[in-house]
Amino acid sequence: MTAVARLMVVRCLLPVWTAFFAVATAFAQYSVPSNGGDGVFAPATSIEIDLSKARTGNWNDAVPPGSDGDGPFAGRGVYDAEQWLIVFHYESINIPVGVTVTFKNHPKNAPVVWLVQGDVVINGRVDVSGRTGTTDGQHGVPGPGGFAGSRWAGNQFTGGFGPGAGASQTQGYESVVSAISNYGNSACFPLIGGSGAGMHFPNWSSGGGGGAILIASQSKISVNEPAGSSARGILANGGWLSGYVGSYQYSSAGMIRLAAPIVEVFGRVEARTVGGSLNAQREGRIRVEATTVRGGNFGSRFTLGELGSQLKFLRDADTPTVKVVEVNSASVSPDPDSFVMAGFNQSLPTVSSTQVTIRVECRNVPANATVVVYLRSTETPWSTTLTATRESGDDALSIWRVAGTLGIQEGRCTVQAKATLP
């Protein structure tokens, strides 16, 4: 039988590396690059921010006056494809008791950045967690910046997605957290969310991986849990299969990063999973950069860092990066859609046999790094991980190549790359 597989490139992962940036001394002048164009964010009732309505441009573009068919430009943020971030420029933020802020993902499923000129007060909840599993036949929806969970595809399960994804119908269906052994780092730079779990219950999807968010204030971040309230704060938890506690369909948690001269945490700041035998491996990362920290109700793995003179959240010319650029000689988009958020793009590369050759472009990645490519079917349990070799170039810019055999005869398959630096 002739194989016809449509390969989808999902967002490639930045490498894991051991050193990130030097922390400045406490005497450095800290600055948050917010232009305030999205105004004051103080919702009176619970709200879902639709990230798909973000403008496309540079992260620091001025917010234009007026509106379009999606409403006023202010308050919608901007999607920067080069940085893979959706950035909001607020004057101040106040989330009152009883108000929950959630997010509808962008088609690119990018993480969220809030840059704030003044105080951030959260007495309610900000939630970038992965969604719980459903019976709608769709993949588990991740939080912004996270990866999809598995689904029931008619008569079989798919696995989850992301480098720590869980498989299906095996004892390995618990996903591994983004920030421990597979990818991510304690600096929470770059922002990236958790992987999706596998599945072994017919007709259900697993939950999605937890999302990722950076909140940076020029003055103070205060997270509270007033008396009588419950589960308030900032959450980036992994999704799970609601109603099946103990069944191991738990996705990995995401990342939360807070930066301000003063950070007060008397509420909850958590990036965790519901349970299971691999719970410790699936917890997410939390990082606080501050001169003064008060409280500390952190629900997951936590790192404290000093404030630098500049907030480091953007990739630059020296940042290690990796991206899939070619599948069987066909070029691929440098800014791929999330197939869960945006559906299947018919312009994706199609291969007519089970043999596939993939090329990956790496910048600032040395020859002794480990570059791997993940292939995962969106309709069957099949997946594989292949190790690439450097084909050309140098540490500044190189092309790595991998060849393998697809384990599906027809259908769709995701392609994702990761580099681990020595």
N, C-alpha and C positions, 0 to 999 in steps of 0.2 A: 504494500500500500504506500502511495506517495504521501509523505508528510506535508501538511500545510499548517504551519504554526505562525501566528502573529505575535511578535515579541514586543513587549512594552517596556520602555526604559523608565524605571521609577527613579526618584531623586537619589543620586549617589551620595555616599557618606564621606564626610571628611575624615581624614585619618585620625587614629589615636596616636598622640605623641606625648612625650614625657615632660616637656617644658613648654610653657605657654607665653607668659610675658612677665617681666619683672614688676613686682609691686613697688609703687612709689613710696616715699617716706610719708609719714603722717603730716608733714608740713606742706605737701604739695596742694595746690589749689584744685579741688575737684570740680568738674563741670559736666553737666548733662546737656547734650546738644539738642534741646527741644526748642522748636520755634513757637510752640503754643497754639498752632493753627487749628487744632481740633477742639480748642476751647476748654471749658470746665466740664468734667464728666461727673455728674451727680444724679444718677437715675433715681426716680422716686419709687418705681416699681421694678420687678424683675425684668430682665431684658436679655435677648439673644442678639449678640452683635454678628451681623451677617458679613463675614470677611470676604465673601465673593463680590461685594460692592466696593471694595477698596480700589482706589485709583492705581494705575500702573505707572511707575516712574522711579526716580531716585529716592532713597529713603529720606533725604533731607529737603526734598522739594517743598516750596511754600504751598500752603493749602490755598487753592484758588477761591475767589469769592463766588457766590451764586450756587447753582444746583444744576442737575441734569435729571434724566428719567428715574434715577435711583435715589433722588433726594438731594439735600444739601451736601456739598463736598466736605464741609467740616464734620468731623466725627466718624468718618469712614476709613481713615488711615490710608496708607499707600503701600502697594506691593512692589518691592524691589527684587526683580528676578535675579540680578547678579548676586545679591546677598541672601536670597531665599528667606526673606523676612517680611512681615506685615507690620509697619511701624506707625504708631500713633503719637502725635505731638500734643500733649495736654498741658493746660495751665495748672490744673489741680484735679484731684480725684477724691470723691467722697461716696463710698458705698454704704448706705445706711442699714440698720438692722432690718432683717426681713427681705432684703433685696439680694437676688442672686444674678450674677452676670455669667452667661455662658456664650458659646461661640458656634456659629455655623461655618464650616470650613470653606476656605478658598479653593478653587479648582486645582491649585498647585499644592494645597495642604501645608502651607508655610507656618512656622512658629510666629508668635506674637511678641511685639516689643512695645512697651508703654514708656515713653520719655516724658517726664513731668517736671515743669518749672517749679512748682510749689509742693505742698504736702500731699501725701497719699494716705487716706484714712479708710480702712476697710473694716466696718462693723458688720457687714453682710458677708457675701461669699463671691469669690472669683473662681470659676471652675473651668479648667481645660482638660478635665479627665476624659478618658476613652468612654464611649457609650457601652451600655450593657448589651448582651446578645439578644437577638430577636428571632422570630420565625418567618421573616419576610423573604428568605432566600438570598439575602444580600450579605456582603462581607461586613464584619463588625466595624463600626465607624470609629476611627481614632480621634483623639484630640488634635488640635492644630500642631503640626510638626511630628505627629506620631504615625504609626503604621497599622494597617488594617488587620482585623482578625479573620478567622476562617469562616466558611459558610457551607451549608448543605447544598450540593450542586445536583439535585435530582435523585441520584442513587449513590452518591459517594461524597466524601468530605474533601475540601481543600485544606491546606495548611494555613498558618498565619503568615504574616509578611514582616519584613525587617530582618536585620542580621541575627537577632535573637529570637526569631519566630518559633512558635511551637508547631510540631508536626501533628498529623491526625491519625487516629486509630493505632497509636503506639503508646508505649509508656513514656515517651518523650514529648508529650504534648503541652507541657508547661513551658511558656516562653521565658527567655532569660532577659533580665533587665538591661536597658540600653546603657546604663552608666557603669556597669561593673566590668565584665570580662569581654564583652563583644564590641562595644563602641561607646563614645561619649567619654567624659573626663570630669574630674572634680572641680575644674574651673568653669564648667558649664559653658564653655566656648568651643565650638559654636553650639547654638541651641539645637537640640534634636530630641524627639520624643521616644517613647517606648515601642516595643514590638508587639505584634498581635499573637494571640494564643491559637492553638489548634483546637480540634473538635472531635468528639466521638458520640454525640447524641444526634440521631437523625432529625431533620427538619429545623435545626437550630443553627444560629451563627454564634461564634464566641464574641467576647467583647473586643474593643479596639484598644490599641496602646495609648497610654497617657500622653498628653500634649506637652508643649514647652512654652514657657513665658518668661520674659525679662521685664521687671518693673524697676525703673531707675528714677529717683527723685533728687532734685537739687537740695532739698532740705530734710525731709523726714518721711519714713514709711511707718505707719502704725496699723498693726493687725490685731483686732480685739475680738473677744467673744463675750459680749455683755451678758449679765445674769438673765437666765430664762431663754437664751438662744441656744442653738445646737449646731455643731458642725460648721461653724463660721470660719472664714479665713480664705486661704488660697490653696486650691486642690489641683493636683496633676496625677490623679490615681489611674491605675490600669483598669480597663473594663473587664467584666466577667459575665458568666452565664447566670443571669438572675434566676433564682429558684433551685439552683443545683450546687449549693455550697458543698465543698468536699469533692466535687467532680473534676477539678483541676483545669477548668477552662478559664484560667486567669491570665490576663495580658500584663505586660510590663508597664511600670509606672514611667512618668516622664521627667521633666526638669523644671525647676523653679529657681530663678536667680533674682535676688533683691540687692539693690545698690543705693545707698544714701548715706549722708553723714550720720544720721541717727536712724536705727531700725529697732522698732519695738514690736515684739511678737508675744502677745498675751492671748491670741486666738490660735488657730491651727494653720500651719504651713506644712503641707504633707504631699508626698509623692510615693504612694504605697500601693500594695496589692491586697486583695481581700484575704488570701490565705493560700494553703497548699504547701506541699513539702519543699518547694523551691522558693518560698516566699522571700528569703533573704537575698537570693540572687536576682529577684525581679523588682526589688525596690528601686526607686528613682534617685535622682540627685537633687540636692538643695544647696545653694550657695548664697551666703550673705557677705556683702562687702560693705563695711561701715567703720566709722571711727568709734561709735558708741552703739552697743547692742544691749537691749533690755529685754527681759523675758527669755523666751526660747522654747516654745512649744512646737518643736519640729518633729514631724512624724516619721522621718526617713533619714537616710544617710545625709550628713550635713557637713559642709566645709565653711569655715570662716576665713575671709580674706580682707586685706587692707584696701582702702580706696586708692586708686591711681589718679594721677592728674587728669587723665582722660579715660572715659568709660570705654573699655575694650569690648566691642560687640560686633565689629565689622571685619570681614575678611579683607586682607590687602594683598599686595604683590608677594609678600613673604609667607603667606598662609599656605600650608599644604592643602591641596585640593585634588580630587579625583573625579572623573566623569566618564561615562560610556559615550564614545563618539561614533562607533561604527559596528554594525551587525551584518556579517556577510557582505561587506563592501557597501552597504547602504548607510548613509549618514543618519544620525538621530538628533532629535531636538535637544538643545542645551538646557531647555527649561520644560521638562516633561510634565504633563498633567498627572494628577492622581487619578487612577482608574476608578477608585471608589467614589471620588467627588465629582469627576467630570465625565465618567463613562469611557467607552473604548474608542480611541481615535483611529479611524479607518486609514489614516495615512502612515500608520506605524509600519516598520519593516516587516516583510513577510518572507519566510524561508520555505523552500520547497523540498527540503530533505531534513532528516534528523540530525545532520551534521551542521554545526554552527561555529563560526569564528567571530570573536568579539574583541574589539580594540578599546583600550581605556587610556585616556589622557591624564597624566599625572603632573602636577606642578609642585616643586619643592619636596619631592619624594625621592629618597636615596635608593641606590641600586640594591641595598640589602634590606629594603622594606619588604613586607609581605602584602601583595595585592591579590585579593580574591574577588570572584564574580559569583553572585548568587542567581540561580535560575529557579523560578517557582511557577508552577501552573496555577492559573486562576480557577480551574474547573475540576482538577483532580488532586490527589494527595502528593503527586510527584514534585520533587525538588532536588537540587544538587548544588554543591559548592565546588568551584574550580579555581585552582591557583594559577595566576598569570605570571608570565616572564617578561622582562624588559626586552623590547624589540629594537628600539632606537632611542636616541636622545641622551640627555644627561640629567643630573639631579634637578636642575631648574625646570626643564620641560622634557618629558619622555612619553613614549607610547609603549604600552604593555599589551600583550596578546595572550588570548586564551582560546583553546578549541575544545569542543566537547560534543556530546551526543544528547539530543533531546529525548526525554523519556515519555513524550506524548506524540501521538500520530497526527493530531490536529487540535486546534484550539488556540488559546492565548497563554502567554508565558511572560512573567516579569523578569527584567534584567536589572541587577543592582550591583554596584562595586564598592569595595571598602579597601583602604590601605592601612596597615599597622606599621608605624615607624619604630625602629629599634631604640 
